[in-house]
Amino acid sequence: MAHLLRIVMIHGHLNGVVELSVDGHTNICGTNASGKTTLQRLVPVFYGELPNKVVPKTRMKFDAFYLPNRNSYLVYEYRREAGNICQAVLTRKAEGGVEYRFVGAPYQPEDYLVESEAGGAALDYTQGPAACDATARRCRPNWALPLNFAR
């Protein structure tokens, strides 16, 4: 069974980059309404829970809440049984819903983020490694084409 190491949320419902290490004991603390429970709800998605089931019915759908922008990413870094470290990357489809990509390499910020005069910024799906094109095969090494699940 895969072992989840960390969750990286890039430009999600919180601006910037939020990293949550879950390789061992993890303590999440913060003030009321700071996002502690919201982060915890991401763990079951890695283990197969349907994304929309982890979002309270009073909120919008998973993709609209956790992946609101064209440069929002949810990265699950994990260790496979064989010992290699990989990523499951969730992005938002243009027509709504979640797109999954599996990457045969550890998370590296430079695959998703660039420095600009205004500071750090997340790459748009069409600019970053998630922009793999099935026909042109323009992908960085180890990047997989998207998988669409009809759930």
Buried (B, 14 or more C-beta within 10 A) or exposed (E): EEEBBBBBBBBBBBEEBBEBEBEEEEEEEEEEEEBEEBBBBBBEBBEEEEBBEBBEEEEEBBBEBBBBBBBBBBBBBBBEEEEEBBBBBBBBEEEEBBBBBBBEBBBEBEBBBEEEEEEEEBBEBEEBBBBBEEEEEEBEEBBBEBEEEEE
